[in-house]
Structures are given as structure tokens and as C-alpha cells.
Amino acid sequence: MEADRLVAGRNQADITDTNTGSRPVTGWSVHHALPGGVTVANRWNAVADPSRPAATVHNASYNGSLAPGTSTTWGMTLDGDDRELGTLLCTAS
């Protein structure tokens, strides 16, 4: 699994997760670290994982299954300064 690098432009981040493997996946999760002063105001097409740190999300019920070479998108609006927010760690299940 691979996720785009996270950049907040105008306080909105759009992320594409792609199954780069050779097998289908039935779910995915993404961990991202936000710098001080940046918080998540809203997310879509991803769900915060209450059992993990606040910056970890997983697929919604409708976008977890990905065949090899396919992708899904999710996003969030952010409060704070526009800046590069770092690398995403994406894992498949």
C-alpha cells in the first residue's frame, strides 16, 4: 500500500491510497503525524481509529477493498498554518 505525501493547501488535504501489491486488500489504515498547531477539523472517506493514536485512520465501510493497481481517496480539512505535513504510513489488511 502507498499513500501520497500529505500537503495541506488552503487547509484541505486530499490523499490517494493505492494498492501497489499483487493481491487484493480488504482494508487499509494510514498513520500521519501533524505538527504542533495543526489539528483535524473534519475527515471524509476515512474513519478515525479509536484504538490507535488520534492521527490514525482506516477505511470506511465502502472503500476498504482494493484490487491490485486500484486506489481510493480520502481527505480532511485542517486548522492551522499551510505547510508540508510529512509522510504517511499506509498499511493494508
All heavy atoms as an XYZ file, in Angstrom:
677
protein
N       0.845     -1.168      0.000
C       0.000      0.000      0.000
C       0.891      1.231      0.000
O       1.958      1.234      0.577
C      -0.892      0.023      1.231
C      -1.982     -1.027      1.273
S      -3.265     -0.806      0.048
C      -3.998      0.729      0.532
N       0.386      2.262     -0.598
C       1.132      3.501     -0.690
C       0.150      4.662     -0.587
O      -0.951      4.616     -1.129
C       1.829      3.539     -2.044
C       2.609      4.770     -2.329
C       3.282      4.654     -3.681
O       4.236      3.859     -3.797
O       2.840      5.344     -4.606
N       0.546      5.685      0.139
C      -0.283      6.886      0.252
C       0.539      8.077     -0.192
O       1.746      8.126     -0.017
C      -0.754      7.080      1.688
N      -0.147      9.028     -0.795
C       0.511     10.265     -1.213
C       1.119     10.981     -0.019
O       0.691     10.814      1.108
C      -0.502     11.234     -1.844
C      -0.997     10.770     -3.196
O      -0.357      9.905     -3.798
O      -2.025     11.292     -3.625
N       2.097     11.829     -0.303
C       2.657     12.709      0.725
C       1.599     13.737      1.081
O       0.875     14.228      0.229
C       3.909     13.392      0.182
C       4.708     14.074      1.231
C       6.103     14.375      0.668
N       6.891     15.060      1.624
C       7.534     14.488      2.629
N       7.447     13.197      2.805
N       8.262     15.201      3.455
N       1.494     14.061      2.338
C       0.437     14.933      2.828
C       0.877     16.390      2.817
O       1.846     16.760      3.461
C       0.060     14.508      4.248
C      -1.065     15.243      4.940
C      -2.346     15.137      4.130
C      -1.275     14.636      6.314
N       0.166     17.195      2.050
C       0.414     18.623      1.986
C      -0.909     19.330      2.221
O      -1.910     19.003      1.581
C       0.994     19.041      0.624
C       1.211     20.542      0.566
C       2.290     18.308      0.347
N      -0.922     20.243      3.137
C      -2.149     20.995      3.400
C      -2.124     22.263      2.562
O      -1.311     23.137      2.783
C      -2.252     21.345      4.878
N      -2.987     22.326      1.581
C      -3.113     23.519      0.766
C      -4.453     24.162      1.036
O      -5.475     23.505      0.925
N      -4.452     25.407      1.441
C      -5.674     26.099      1.831
C      -6.415     25.308      2.898
O      -7.637     25.261      2.922
C      -6.550     26.368      0.627
C      -5.947     27.373     -0.326
C      -6.897     27.667     -1.449
N      -7.294     26.417     -2.080
C      -7.059     26.098     -3.331
N      -6.443     26.943     -4.111
N      -7.453     24.970     -3.825
N      -5.672     24.635      3.745
C      -6.204     23.886      4.870
C      -7.069     22.694      4.492
O      -7.910     22.263      5.246
C      -6.939     24.805      5.840
C      -6.009     25.791      6.480
O      -4.856     25.479      6.757
N      -6.489     26.983      6.712
N      -6.855     22.145      3.295
C      -7.514     20.910      2.912
C      -6.465     19.968      2.363
O      -5.622     20.367      1.571
C      -8.586     21.148      1.862
C      -9.250     19.853      1.413
C     -10.419     20.079      0.498
O     -11.205     20.987      0.711
N     -10.529     19.266     -0.539
N      -6.526     18.713      2.796
C      -5.609     17.692      2.302
C      -6.429     16.600      1.639
O      -7.387     16.095      2.223
C      -4.783     17.113      3.448
N      -6.072     16.246      0.416
C      -6.695     15.150     -0.313
C      -5.639     14.070     -0.493
O      -4.560     14.346     -1.004
C      -7.210     15.616     -1.673
C      -8.328     16.630     -1.528
O      -9.355     16.291     -0.928
O      -8.144     17.755     -2.008
N      -5.947     12.852     -0.082
C      -4.974     11.760     -0.067
C      -5.477     10.618     -0.935
O      -6.656     10.264     -0.876
C      -4.729     11.259      1.377
C      -4.202     12.392      2.256
C      -3.745     10.098      1.390
C      -5.244     13.065      3.069
N      -4.602     10.023     -1.728
C      -4.922      8.846     -2.528
C      -4.133      7.670     -1.987
O      -2.911      7.735     -1.877
C      -4.564      9.073     -4.011
O      -5.317     10.188     -4.496
C      -4.874      7.851     -4.848
N      -4.829      6.594     -1.627
C      -4.200      5.340     -1.207
C      -4.286      4.370     -2.379
O      -5.371      4.158     -2.926
C      -4.922      4.725     -0.011
C      -4.825      5.568      1.236
O      -3.898      6.393      1.340
O      -5.675      5.399      2.128
N      -3.152      3.776     -2.755
C      -3.091      2.878     -3.903
C      -2.577      1.515     -3.472
O      -1.588      1.415     -2.754
C      -2.152      3.461     -4.980
O      -2.628      4.759     -5.352
C      -2.101      2.561     -6.202
N      -3.238      0.469     -3.925
C      -2.762     -0.889     -3.689
C      -1.678     -1.175     -4.722
O      -1.963     -1.432     -5.890
C      -3.904     -1.899     -3.808
C      -3.435     -3.324     -3.576
O      -2.255     -3.587     -3.421
N      -4.376     -4.248     -3.547
N      -0.426     -1.119     -4.301
C       0.703     -1.359     -5.194
C       1.146     -2.826     -5.185
O       2.094     -3.184     -5.865
C       1.900     -0.469     -4.799
O       2.239     -0.738     -3.432
C       1.558      1.006     -4.968
N       0.441     -3.644     -4.417
C       0.786     -5.054     -4.323
C       0.156     -5.887     -5.428
O      -0.515     -5.380     -6.329
N       0.353     -7.198     -5.334
C      -0.181     -8.116     -6.343
C      -1.430     -8.851     -5.870
O      -1.999     -9.649     -6.611
C       0.895     -9.135     -6.732
O       1.298     -9.871     -5.588
N      -1.868     -8.584     -4.640
C      -3.063     -9.219     -4.084
C      -4.082     -8.162     -3.678
O      -3.714     -7.055     -3.284
C      -2.704    -10.029     -2.846
C      -1.770    -11.153     -3.104
C      -1.527    -11.914     -1.844
N      -0.434    -12.858     -2.025
C      -0.008    -13.654     -1.100
N      -0.534    -13.626      0.098
N       0.975    -14.482     -1.356
N      -5.360     -8.521     -3.731
C      -6.383     -7.588     -3.252
C      -6.229     -7.354     -1.744
O      -5.720     -8.217     -1.028
C      -7.700     -8.312     -3.532
C      -7.379     -9.421     -4.470
C      -5.930     -9.754     -4.255
N      -6.638     -6.192     -1.285
C      -6.682     -5.905      0.149
C      -8.135     -5.696      0.541
O      -8.964     -5.277     -0.267
C      -5.819     -4.680      0.543
C      -4.365     -4.902      0.206
C      -6.327     -3.411     -0.109
N      -8.447     -6.001      1.796
C      -9.819     -5.852      2.282
C      -9.956     -4.664      3.223
O     -11.054     -4.365      3.676
C     -10.281     -7.127      3.001
O      -9.385     -7.398      4.081
C     -10.310     -8.306      2.036
N      -8.844     -4.023      3.528
C      -8.882     -2.851      4.390
C      -7.533     -2.171      4.415
O      -6.527     -2.753      4.012
N      -7.514     -0.924      4.877
C      -6.272     -0.161      4.947
C      -6.346      0.787      6.145
O      -7.411      1.113      6.641
C      -6.008      0.608      3.654
C      -7.161      1.443      3.174
C      -8.102      1.077      2.253
C      -7.510      2.761      3.600
N      -9.010      2.090      2.076
C      -8.669      3.127      2.889
C      -6.974      3.668      4.504
C      -9.300      4.362      3.055
C      -7.599      4.897      4.680
C      -8.743      5.238      3.958
N      -5.177      1.192      6.585
C      -5.087      2.226      7.618
C      -3.919      3.139      7.272
O      -2.984      2.737      6.592
C      -4.914      1.629      9.014
O      -3.699      0.949      9.125
N      -4.015      4.379      7.720
C      -2.985      5.370      7.455
C      -2.684      6.099      8.766
O      -3.595      6.547      9.458
C      -3.438      6.393      6.388
C      -2.398      7.488      6.208
C      -3.720      5.696      5.062
N      -1.395      6.189      9.068
C      -0.964      6.970     10.229
C      -0.240      8.204      9.712
O       0.582      8.118      8.813
C      -0.036      6.175     11.144
C       0.449      6.983     12.303
N      -0.366      7.271     13.369
C       1.613      7.594     12.530
C       0.311      8.035     14.215
N       1.516      8.240     13.724
N      -0.590      9.332     10.280
C       0.068     10.579      9.911
C       0.303     11.383     11.186
O      -0.474     11.330     12.131
C      -0.761     11.383      8.906
C      -2.167     11.652      9.353
N      -2.527     12.764     10.065
C      -3.283     10.928      9.199
C      -3.820     12.723     10.317
N      -4.305     11.613      9.804
N       1.398     12.082     11.226
C       1.728     12.921     12.377
C       1.537     14.379     11.970
O       2.025     14.802     10.928
C       3.169     12.676     12.808
N       0.819     15.118     12.773
C       0.607     16.537     12.495
C       1.534     17.372     13.361
O       1.703     17.084     14.546
C      -0.847     16.923     12.777
C      -1.899     16.216     11.933
C      -3.297     16.599     12.402
C      -1.711     16.538     10.468
N       2.121     18.409     12.786
C       2.989     19.282     13.587
C       2.159     20.087     14.582
O       0.940     20.233     14.425
C       3.646     20.187     12.543
C       2.737     20.159     11.368
C       2.047     18.835     11.394
N       2.823     20.602     15.589
C       2.156     21.437     16.580
C       1.410     22.580     15.914
O       1.869     23.152     14.938
N       0.238     22.876     16.418
C      -0.541     23.970     15.881
C      -1.441     23.595     14.719
O      -2.165     24.435     14.204
N      -1.413     22.328     14.275
C      -2.281     21.868     13.198
C      -3.188     20.781     13.759
O      -2.719     19.824     14.369
C      -1.464     21.312     12.005
C      -2.387     20.755     10.933
C      -0.564     22.390     11.427
N      -4.491     20.942     13.566
C      -5.460     19.954     14.043
C      -6.426     19.595     12.915
O      -6.623     20.360     11.979
C      -6.274     20.486     15.237
O      -6.937     21.686     14.838
C      -5.387     20.752     16.431
N      -7.025     18.415     13.013
C      -8.007     17.966     12.033
C      -9.370     18.517     12.425
O      -9.831     18.323     13.547
C      -8.054     16.428     11.971
C      -9.155     15.956     11.041
C      -6.709     15.866     11.543
N     -10.010     19.207     11.484
C     -11.350     19.743     11.722
C     -12.424     18.771     11.228
O     -13.474     18.644     11.837
C     -11.504     21.101     11.038
N     -12.141     18.059     10.121
C     -13.131     17.181      9.515
C     -12.413     16.170      8.623
O     -11.364     16.472      8.072
C     -14.110     18.017      8.676
C     -15.275     17.214      8.164
O     -15.691     16.235      8.769
N     -15.797     17.622      7.025
N     -12.987     14.961      8.500
C     -12.468     13.933      7.585
C     -13.607     13.404      6.739
O     -14.750     13.394      7.170
C     -11.882     12.753      8.362
C     -10.573     12.998      9.018
C     -10.017     11.672      9.588
N      -8.814     11.930     10.297
C      -8.726     12.137     11.614
N      -9.812     12.104     12.349
N      -7.582     12.373     12.181
N     -13.275     12.895      5.543
C     -14.266     12.206      4.730
C     -13.617     11.004      4.091
O     -12.409     10.976      3.852
C     -14.899     13.121      3.674
C     -13.917     13.782      2.761
C     -13.483     13.328      1.547
C     -13.224     15.006      2.992
N     -12.567     14.194      1.011
C     -12.390     15.245      1.883
C     -13.224     15.942      4.036
C     -11.574     16.355      1.777
C     -12.409     17.044      3.926
C     -11.607     17.250      2.813
N     -14.401      9.969      3.861
C     -13.970      8.704      3.262
C     -12.915      7.972      4.078
O     -12.234      7.087      3.560
C     -13.472      8.903      1.825
C     -14.555      9.383      0.899
O     -15.729      9.119      1.130
N     -14.185     10.105     -0.139
N     -12.756      8.325      5.345
C     -11.866      7.629      6.282
C     -12.440      7.824      7.679
O     -13.133      8.802      7.946
C     -10.442      8.178      6.218
N     -12.126      6.888      8.559
C     -12.672      6.890      9.911
C     -11.524      6.905     10.912
O     -10.581      6.124     10.776
C     -13.543      5.630     10.126
C     -14.095      5.580     11.532
C     -14.659      5.557      9.089
N     -11.597      7.782     11.891
C     -10.580      7.786     12.953
C     -10.669      6.466     13.707
O     -11.756      5.963     13.988
C     -10.803      8.958     13.895
N      -9.536      5.881     14.015
C      -9.470      4.599     14.709
C      -9.355      4.856     16.207
O      -8.306      5.286     16.672
C      -8.269      3.812     14.196
C      -8.223      2.390     14.724
O      -8.852      2.106     15.765
O      -7.556      1.559     14.099
N     -10.428      4.603     16.983
C     -10.396      4.916     18.413
C      -9.402      4.073     19.216
O      -9.033      4.438     20.325
C     -11.832      4.655     18.875
C     -12.387      3.716     17.878
C     -11.684      4.005     16.574
N      -8.927      2.960     18.641
C      -7.973      2.117     19.361
C      -6.521      2.499     19.087
O      -5.610      1.899     19.622
C      -8.191      0.644     18.988
O      -7.831      0.420     17.640
N      -6.308      3.505     18.231
C      -4.968      3.932     17.849
C      -4.798      5.411     18.155
O      -5.761      6.091     18.491
C      -4.751      3.690     16.340
C      -5.047      2.297     15.833
C      -3.882      1.322     15.892
N      -2.619      1.792     15.433
C      -2.123      1.622     14.219
N      -2.813      1.023     13.281
N      -0.927      2.055     13.927
N      -3.598      5.952     18.002
C      -3.397      7.388     18.215
C      -4.332      8.213     17.327
O      -4.788      7.745     16.290
C      -1.936      7.610     17.816
C      -1.296      6.283     17.956
C      -2.362      5.258     17.648
N      -4.617      9.417     17.728
C      -5.596     10.266     17.045
C      -5.291     10.490     15.572
O      -6.189     10.765     14.793
C      -5.697     11.606     17.762
N      -4.066     10.374     15.168
C      -3.692     10.625     13.776
C      -3.702      9.342     12.941
O      -3.064      9.269     11.914
C      -2.325     11.294     13.716
N      -4.434      8.329     13.363
C      -4.564      7.095     12.596
C      -6.002      6.955     12.124
O      -6.933      7.094     12.900
C      -4.170      5.869     13.437
O      -2.807      5.996     13.838
C      -4.336      4.579     12.639
N      -6.163      6.713     10.827
C      -7.487      6.499     10.252
C      -7.504      5.162      9.534
O      -6.459      4.601      9.210
C      -7.878      7.627      9.265
C      -7.933      8.965      9.978
C      -6.931      7.689      8.085
N      -8.704      4.646      9.296
C      -8.840      3.439      8.494
C      -9.962      3.645      7.490
O     -10.680      4.648      7.546
C      -9.065      2.195      9.368
C     -10.304      2.250     10.205
N     -11.532      1.896      9.724
C     -10.498      2.647     11.478
C     -12.436      2.055     10.674
N     -11.834      2.513     11.747
N     -10.089      2.692      6.599
C     -11.094      2.794      5.545
C     -12.503      2.890      6.123
O     -12.784      2.410      7.217
C     -11.001      1.606      4.600
C     -11.201      0.282      5.321
O     -10.228     -0.252      5.866
N     -12.417     -0.243      5.335
N     -13.379      3.502      5.349
C     -14.802      3.478      5.647
C     -15.342      2.123      5.186
O     -14.640      1.357      4.501
C     -15.497      4.621      4.921
N     -16.582      1.820      5.506
C     -17.147      0.516      5.150
C     -17.219      0.290      3.643
O     -17.201     -0.842      3.181
C     -18.549      0.384      5.754
O     -19.401      1.393      5.237
N     -17.217      1.348      2.861
C     -17.421      1.250      1.423
C     -16.157      1.394      0.576
O     -16.224      1.280     -0.641
C     -18.432      2.307      0.965
C     -18.088      3.700      1.433
C     -17.198      4.500      0.731
C     -18.646      4.194      2.598
C     -16.868      5.765      1.174
C     -18.334      5.466      3.051
C     -17.452      6.246      2.332
O     -17.139      7.497      2.788
N     -14.979      1.658      1.181
C     -13.794      1.865      0.343
C     -12.550      1.112      0.827
O     -11.444      1.504      0.542
C     -13.478      3.356      0.205
C     -13.073      4.008      1.510
O     -13.142      3.417      2.585
N     -12.640      5.250      1.433
N     -12.756      0.000      1.511
C     -11.623     -0.761      2.021
C     -11.072     -1.799      1.061
O      -9.897     -2.126      1.096
N     -11.919     -2.339      0.194
C     -11.474     -3.376     -0.737
C     -10.844     -2.743     -1.969
O     -11.489     -1.974     -2.673
C     -12.655     -4.251     -1.163
O     -13.164     -4.953     -0.054
N      -9.579     -3.083     -2.190
C      -8.850     -2.540     -3.341
C      -8.145     -3.666     -4.086
O      -7.330     -4.388     -3.512
C      -7.802     -1.516     -2.890
C      -8.307     -0.245     -2.217
C      -7.132      0.574     -1.704
C      -9.146      0.562     -3.183
N      -8.467     -3.814     -5.355
C      -7.758     -4.763     -6.210
C      -6.365     -4.209     -6.496
O      -6.116     -3.006     -6.353
C      -8.531     -4.954     -7.512
N      -5.425     -5.062     -6.902
C      -4.092     -4.568     -7.257
C      -4.177     -3.451     -8.302
O      -4.940     -3.542     -9.263
C      -3.391     -5.803     -7.829
C      -4.077     -6.955     -7.165
C      -5.518     -6.526     -7.048
N      -3.435     -2.385     -8.071
C      -3.381     -1.276     -9.001
C      -4.507     -0.267     -8.876
O      -4.521      0.720     -9.595
N      -5.465     -0.510     -7.991
C      -6.557      0.448     -7.821
C      -6.312      1.321     -6.605
O      -5.457      1.033     -5.769
C      -7.926     -0.251     -7.695
O      -7.944     -1.051     -6.511
C      -8.211     -1.116     -8.920
N      -7.090      2.388     -6.509
C      -6.880      3.328     -5.412
C      -8.208      3.876     -4.914
O      -9.254      3.703     -5.544
C      -5.971      4.475     -5.865
O      -6.556      5.162     -6.941
N      -8.141      4.535     -3.783
C      -9.270      5.252     -3.212
C      -8.753      6.574     -2.670
O      -7.543      6.716     -2.442
C      -9.968      4.426     -2.103
O     -11.188      5.061     -1.733
C      -9.071      4.262     -0.882
N      -9.624      7.511     -2.490
C      -9.207      8.797     -1.946
C      -9.967      9.097     -0.664
O     -11.090      8.625     -0.455
C      -9.448      9.943     -2.949
O     -10.836     10.000     -3.259
C      -8.635      9.752     -4.215
N      -9.319      9.862      0.191
C      -9.949     10.374      1.402
C      -9.333     11.731      1.669
O      -8.371     12.129      1.024
C      -9.777      9.413      2.577
C      -8.360      9.174      3.026
C      -7.465      8.321      2.459
C      -7.694      9.799      4.122
N      -6.277      8.371      3.139
C      -6.381      9.270      4.172
C      -8.064     10.749      5.067
C      -5.455      9.661      5.128
C      -7.143     11.133      6.019
C      -5.855     10.583      6.045
N      -9.890     12.438      2.587
C      -9.353     13.762      2.843
C      -9.743     14.305      4.197
O     -10.474     13.666      4.965
N      -9.235     15.500      4.454
C      -9.541     16.167      5.715
C      -9.322     17.663      5.575
O      -8.558     18.103      4.708
C      -8.686     15.607      6.851
C      -7.212     15.693      6.669
S      -6.374     14.785      7.986
C      -4.830     14.439      7.191
N     -10.032     18.397      6.371
C      -9.770     19.818      6.492
C      -8.997     20.026      7.780
O      -9.193     19.314      8.763
C     -11.069     20.651      6.500
O     -11.940     20.152      7.510
C     -11.750     20.599      5.152
N      -8.099     20.991      7.736
C      -7.175     21.206      8.841
C      -7.260     22.640      9.333
O      -7.482     23.563      8.551
C      -5.742     20.926      8.378
C      -5.510     19.533      7.799
C      -4.231     19.494      7.003
C      -5.490     18.502      8.904
N      -7.081     22.795     10.617
C      -6.934     24.122     11.215
C      -5.460     24.329     11.500
O      -4.794     23.432     12.008
C      -7.731     24.219     12.521
C      -9.228     24.195     12.289
O      -9.665     24.652     11.215
O      -9.953     23.726     13.183
N      -4.935     25.495     11.158
C      -3.525     25.803     11.376
C      -2.891     26.340     10.110
O      -3.563     26.575      9.105
N      -1.592     26.506     10.143
C      -0.850     27.056      9.017
C      -0.767     26.077      7.855
O      -0.687     24.868      8.061
C       0.591     27.400      9.437
C       0.642     28.444     10.530
O      -0.288     29.266     10.607
O       1.613     28.434     11.310
N      -0.755     26.600      6.612
C      -0.492     25.770      5.435
C       0.981     25.393      5.447
O       1.846     26.262      5.530
C      -0.775     26.546      4.145
C      -2.252     26.734      3.890
O      -3.055     26.107      4.598
O      -2.581     27.501      2.985
N       1.262     24.107      5.380
C       2.648     23.643      5.340
C       2.683     22.167      4.991
O       1.680     21.484      5.046
C       3.334     23.880      6.676
C       2.718     23.092      7.813
C       3.474     23.292      9.089
N       2.669     24.073      9.998
C       2.967     24.241     11.258
N       4.058     23.733     11.743
N       2.182     24.944     12.030
N       3.852     21.704      4.634
C       4.064     20.277      4.398
C       3.883     19.556      5.722
O       4.455     19.954      6.738
C       5.452     20.030      3.834
C       5.758     18.580      3.674
C       6.000     18.184      2.229
O       5.948     19.016      1.340
O       6.245     17.012      2.037
N       3.095     18.506      5.684
C       2.770     17.815      6.940
C       3.464     16.483      7.097
O       3.240     15.802      8.075
C       1.256     17.643      7.049
C       0.463     18.946      7.042
C      -1.024     18.653      7.058
C       0.852     19.820      8.210
N       4.280     16.104      6.150
C       5.085     14.910      6.340
C       4.615     13.705      5.551
O       3.724     13.771      4.727
N       5.222     12.584      5.849
C       4.993     11.329      5.144
C       3.919     10.520      5.841
O       3.858     10.468      7.065
C       6.305     10.522      5.090
O       7.291     11.322      4.446
C       6.123      9.227      4.330
N       3.092      9.868      5.060
C       2.043      8.998      5.570
C       2.542      7.560      5.601
O       3.259      7.132      4.708
C       0.814      9.083      4.681
C       0.201     10.449      4.494
C      -0.829     10.402      3.389
C      -0.413     10.937      5.783
N       2.127      6.813      6.608
C       2.440      5.395      6.703
C       1.144      4.630      6.468
O       0.215      4.706      7.275
C       3.024      5.056      8.071
C       3.255      3.570      8.345
C       4.261      3.004      7.348
C       3.726      3.368      9.766
N       1.073      3.937      5.338
C      -0.142      3.228      4.940
C       0.095      1.733      5.053
O       1.113      1.218      4.582
C      -0.491      3.615      3.502
S      -2.054      2.951      2.924
N      -0.860      1.026      5.680
C      -0.757     -0.425      5.795
C      -2.056     -1.059      5.301
O      -3.127     -0.475      5.402
C      -0.488     -0.878      7.248
O      -1.499     -0.347      8.096
C       0.864     -0.394      7.716
N      -1.938     -2.264      4.760
C      -3.084     -2.990      4.236
C      -3.415     -4.161      5.141
O      -2.560     -4.661      5.872
C      -2.761     -3.521      2.841
N      -4.665     -4.583      5.065
C      -5.066     -5.790      5.803
C      -5.760     -6.745      4.861
O      -6.016     -6.441      3.724
C      -5.979     -5.412      6.961
O      -7.110     -4.709      6.526
